[in-house]
C-alpha cells in the first residue's frame, strides 16, 4: 500500500510529538515559561509547553501558552494547544478556537479538541439562540419561537448555562467588564414537520458554533407532539371575547425536539 507524502509528514509529526512528551530533559518549574518563550529549539519549546500542563491555571503559564499558539513551529503550536486543553483555563477558549483554523492539520486537531475540553470544564457557558430557525413549512415564525423556547428551557434548567441577548467576541474587553469567556452561538433548523394540529412529529438540526466559526458540537433530534382540544363554546362570548386556541401539535413537537437536542448537547459538554 502506498502512503502519500502528506501521510508520511503527519506520521513524522506525531512521532516527534510523542518523543517530546517522553523526552528526558527536565526543566525547573520556574524555567518552563522562559524556555517556551525564548529557547531557539522548537523541540525544547514544545517540551516546555507540555511541561506547563503541571502548572495548572497559573496566569503566567496560561498567558505563555496562549502566546505560543502563534509560534513559528507547528510542533510548538500543537503542544501549546494540547497543554491548554489539559489545563482547561476558560480564557484560552477563544484563542484555541482561532487556532482550530490553523492551516496545519496537526495544530488544528489539537486546538479544536482542547477548545471542546475547555468548554466542557468551564463553570459557565454563555450562548445565543438567534441561529435556531424554521425557514419554511407551516408558520415558520411560530416554529422558530417554539424551537428556541425548547432549547432555552432545557439549557437554563442547568446551572452552568447562561443566555446572552448579544454576543461580544472582543479580546480586549475593557477592565471591569470581563464578559463571558466561553461563548457559543447556537445554530440549527427545523428541517421538517409531519402531521396536523392534533398529532405531529418534528425533526431539527443543531450546531454549537464558536467564533470564528468552529463547530464545537452538532447533532439532531426528532420528537412527537400532541395538540390540545378546543375549548367548549362560551355561551356568553361576543365579538370582544378572545378565544384562546389550543396548543398545536406541530408547535409542541418542535419544542420537544429542541429540548431533546439541547439535552444531548448539555450532556456532551459535561464530560
C-alpha positions as CSV (number, residue, x, y, z in Angstrom):
1,X,0.0,0.0,0.0
2,X,1.4,3.4,-1.0
3,X,1.5,6.2,1.6
4,X,1.2,9.8,0.4
5,X,3.9,12.4,1.3
6,X,1.3,14.2,3.5
7,X,0.7,11.0,5.4
8,X,4.4,10.5,5.9
9,X,4.8,14.1,7.2
10,X,1.8,13.7,9.6
11,X,3.2,10.4,10.9
12,X,6.6,12.1,11.5
13,X,5.0,14.9,13.4
14,X,3.1,12.5,15.6
15,X,6.3,10.6,16.3
16,X,8.2,13.8,17.3
17,X,5.3,14.8,19.4
18,X,5.5,11.6,21.3
19,X,9.2,11.9,21.6
20,X,8.7,15.3,23.2
21,X,6.1,14.0,25.6
22,X,8.5,11.5,27.0
23,X,11.8,13.3,26.5
24,X,14.4,13.1,29.2
25,X,15.3,16.8,29.5
26,X,13.8,18.2,32.7
27,X,13.2,21.9,33.4
28,X,12.9,23.6,36.8
29,X,9.4,24.8,37.2
30,X,10.3,28.5,37.0
31,X,12.3,27.9,33.8
32,X,9.4,26.5,31.8
33,X,7.9,29.8,30.7
34,X,11.3,31.2,29.8
35,X,12.1,28.1,27.8
36,X,8.8,28.3,25.9
37,X,9.2,31.9,25.1
38,X,12.9,32.2,24.3
39,X,14.6,28.9,23.6
40,X,15.8,28.7,19.9
41,X,15.0,25.0,19.7
42,X,11.4,24.1,18.6
43,X,11.6,20.8,20.4
44,X,12.7,22.4,23.6
45,X,9.9,25.0,23.4
46,X,7.4,22.2,22.7
47,X,8.6,20.2,25.6
48,X,8.3,23.3,27.8
49,X,4.7,23.8,26.6
50,X,3.8,20.3,27.6
51,X,5.6,20.7,30.9
52,X,3.5,23.7,31.8
53,X,0.5,21.4,32.0
54,X,1.6,20.7,35.6
55,X,1.4,24.4,36.5
56,X,-2.4,24.3,36.2
57,X,-4.2,27.7,35.7
58,X,-1.2,29.7,36.7
59,X,-1.7,33.1,34.9
60,X,1.8,33.3,33.6
61,X,1.8,29.8,32.3
62,X,-1.6,30.2,30.6
63,X,-0.5,33.5,29.1
64,X,2.7,32.0,27.7
65,X,0.8,29.0,26.2
66,X,-1.8,31.3,24.5
67,X,1.0,33.3,23.0
68,X,2.7,30.1,21.9
69,X,-0.3,29.3,19.7
70,X,1.3,31.8,17.3
71,X,4.7,30.2,17.4
72,X,6.5,29.7,14.1
73,X,6.8,26.0,14.7
74,X,3.7,23.9,14.2
75,X,5.1,21.4,16.8
76,X,5.1,24.2,19.4
77,X,1.7,25.4,18.4
78,X,0.2,21.9,18.7
79,X,1.9,21.3,22.0
80,X,0.6,24.6,23.4
81,X,-2.9,23.7,22.2
82,X,-2.7,20.3,23.9
83,X,-1.4,21.8,27.2
84,X,-4.2,24.4,27.3
85,X,-6.8,21.7,26.9
86,X,-5.4,19.8,29.8
87,X,-5.3,23.0,32.0
88,X,-8.8,24.0,30.9
89,X,-8.5,27.7,31.5
90,X,-11.6,29.5,30.2
91,X,-9.6,32.4,28.8
92,X,-7.9,30.1,26.4
93,X,-11.2,29.2,24.7
94,X,-11.3,32.0,22.0
95,X,-7.6,31.7,21.2
96,X,-8.0,27.9,20.8
97,X,-10.9,28.4,18.5
98,X,-8.9,30.6,16.3
99,X,-6.0,28.1,16.4
100,X,-8.5,25.4,15.3
101,X,-8.4,27.2,11.9
102,X,-4.6,26.8,11.7
103,X,-3.6,25.6,8.2
104,X,-1.6,22.8,9.7
105,X,-3.8,19.8,10.4
106,X,-1.8,18.7,13.5
107,X,-2.3,22.1,15.2
108,X,-5.9,22.4,14.1
109,X,-6.8,19.0,15.5
110,X,-5.3,19.6,19.0
111,X,-6.7,23.2,19.1
112,X,-10.3,22.0,18.4
113,X,-10.0,19.1,20.8
114,X,-8.7,21.4,23.5
115,X,-11.4,24.0,22.8
116,X,-14.0,21.4,23.4
117,X,-12.3,20.3,26.6
118,X,-12.2,23.9,27.9
119,X,-15.9,24.4,27.1
120,X,-16.7,21.1,28.9
121,X,-14.9,22.2,32.0
122,X,-16.0,25.9,32.0
123,X,-18.1,26.9,35.0
124,X,-20.4,29.0,32.7
125,X,-21.1,28.6,29.0
126,X,-22.9,31.6,27.5
127,X,-24.9,31.1,24.4
128,X,-27.3,32.8,22.0
129,X,-30.2,31.1,20.2
130,X,-30.5,33.5,17.3
131,X,-29.3,30.9,14.8
132,X,-32.1,28.4,15.6
133,X,-34.8,28.9,12.9
134,X,-37.6,27.4,10.8
135,X,-37.1,28.7,7.3
136,X,-40.1,27.1,5.6
137,X,-43.2,25.0,6.1
138,X,-46.1,25.6,8.5
139,X,-45.8,29.0,10.2
140,X,-42.0,29.4,10.2
141,X,-42.1,32.3,12.8
142,X,-44.2,30.2,15.2
143,X,-41.9,27.2,14.8
144,X,-38.8,29.3,15.2
145,X,-40.1,30.6,18.5
146,X,-41.0,27.1,19.6
147,X,-37.6,25.7,18.8
148,X,-35.8,28.5,20.6
149,X,-38.0,28.2,23.6
150,X,-37.4,24.4,23.8
151,X,-33.6,24.9,23.8
152,X,-33.7,27.7,26.2
153,X,-35.9,25.9,28.7
154,X,-33.7,22.8,28.7
155,X,-30.3,24.6,28.9
156,X,-31.4,27.2,31.5
157,X,-32.6,24.4,33.8
158,X,-28.9,23.7,34.3
159,X,-26.8,26.0,36.4
160,X,-23.7,26.2,34.1
161,X,-25.6,27.7,31.0
162,X,-26.5,31.3,30.6
163,X,-28.2,33.1,27.8
164,X,-26.9,36.4,26.3
165,X,-29.0,38.9,24.5
166,X,-26.0,39.9,22.5
167,X,-22.6,38.4,21.9
168,X,-19.3,40.2,22.3
169,X,-16.3,38.4,20.9
170,X,-13.7,41.1,21.6
171,X,-10.4,40.0,23.0
172,X,-9.8,43.5,24.5
173,X,-12.8,43.8,26.8
174,X,-12.3,46.8,29.0
175,X,-11.1,46.3,32.5
176,X,-14.1,45.9,34.8
177,X,-16.1,44.3,32.0
178,X,-14.7,40.8,31.8
179,X,-17.7,39.3,29.9
180,X,-18.2,35.6,29.3
181,X,-15.2,33.6,28.2
182,X,-16.9,30.6,26.7
183,X,-19.4,31.9,24.2
184,X,-21.4,30.0,21.7
185,X,-23.9,30.8,19.0
186,X,-26.5,28.0,18.6
187,X,-27.5,27.3,15.0
188,X,-29.9,24.9,13.5
189,X,-33.1,24.4,11.6
190,X,-36.5,22.8,11.9
191,X,-35.9,20.6,8.9
192,X,-39.4,19.1,8.8
193,X,-42.8,18.6,10.5
194,X,-45.4,16.0,9.6
195,X,-48.9,15.6,10.8
196,X,-51.5,18.1,11.8
197,X,-52.6,20.3,14.6
198,X,-53.7,17.2,16.7
199,X,-50.8,14.9,16.2
200,X,-47.3,15.7,14.7
201,X,-43.6,14.9,14.6
202,X,-40.7,17.3,14.1
203,X,-37.1,17.0,13.2
204,X,-34.4,19.5,14.0
205,X,-30.6,20.0,13.4
206,X,-28.3,21.7,15.9
207,X,-24.8,23.2,15.9
208,X,-22.9,24.9,18.7
209,X,-20.6,27.4,17.0
210,X,-17.7,29.3,18.5
211,X,-16.1,32.4,16.9
212,X,-14.7,32.3,14.2
213,X,-17.0,29.5,13.0
214,X,-15.6,26.5,14.8
215,X,-18.3,23.9,15.4
216,X,-17.9,22.6,18.9
217,X,-20.8,20.1,18.7
218,X,-23.5,19.2,16.3
219,X,-26.5,16.9,16.5
220,X,-30.1,16.3,15.5
221,X,-33.3,15.2,17.2
222,X,-36.9,14.3,16.5
223,X,-39.9,14.4,18.7
224,X,-43.6,14.0,18.7
225,X,-46.3,16.4,19.9
226,X,-50.0,16.1,20.7
227,X,-52.3,19.0,20.3
228,X,-54.9,20.1,22.8
229,X,-58.7,20.0,22.4
230,X,-60.5,23.2,21.6
231,X,-62.4,24.8,24.5
232,X,-66.1,24.3,24.8
233,X,-68.3,27.1,23.3
234,X,-68.8,30.0,25.6
235,X,-72.5,30.9,25.8
236,X,-71.5,34.4,26.9
237,X,-69.0,35.1,24.1
238,X,-69.4,38.2,21.9
239,X,-67.3,39.9,19.3
240,X,-64.9,41.2,22.0
241,X,-64.2,37.8,23.5
242,X,-60.7,36.4,22.9
243,X,-60.8,32.7,22.3
244,X,-57.6,31.0,23.2
245,X,-56.5,28.5,20.7
246,X,-55.4,25.0,21.9
247,X,-51.7,24.1,21.5
248,X,-50.9,22.9,18.0
249,X,-49.2,19.5,17.8
250,X,-46.6,20.8,15.3
251,X,-45.5,23.6,17.6
252,X,-45.3,21.2,20.6
253,X,-43.3,18.7,18.6
254,X,-40.7,21.3,17.6
255,X,-40.4,22.4,21.3
256,X,-39.9,18.8,22.4
257,X,-37.3,18.3,19.7
258,X,-35.5,21.5,20.9
259,X,-35.4,20.2,24.4
260,X,-34.1,16.8,23.3
261,X,-31.2,18.1,21.2
262,X,-30.3,20.7,23.9
263,X,-30.2,17.9,26.5
264,X,-27.8,15.9,24.2
265,X,-25.6,19.0,23.8
266,X,-25.5,19.7,27.5
267,X,-24.6,16.0,28.2
268,X,-21.8,16.2,25.6
269,X,-20.4,19.3,27.2
270,X,-20.4,17.9,30.7
271,X,-17.9,15.1,30.1
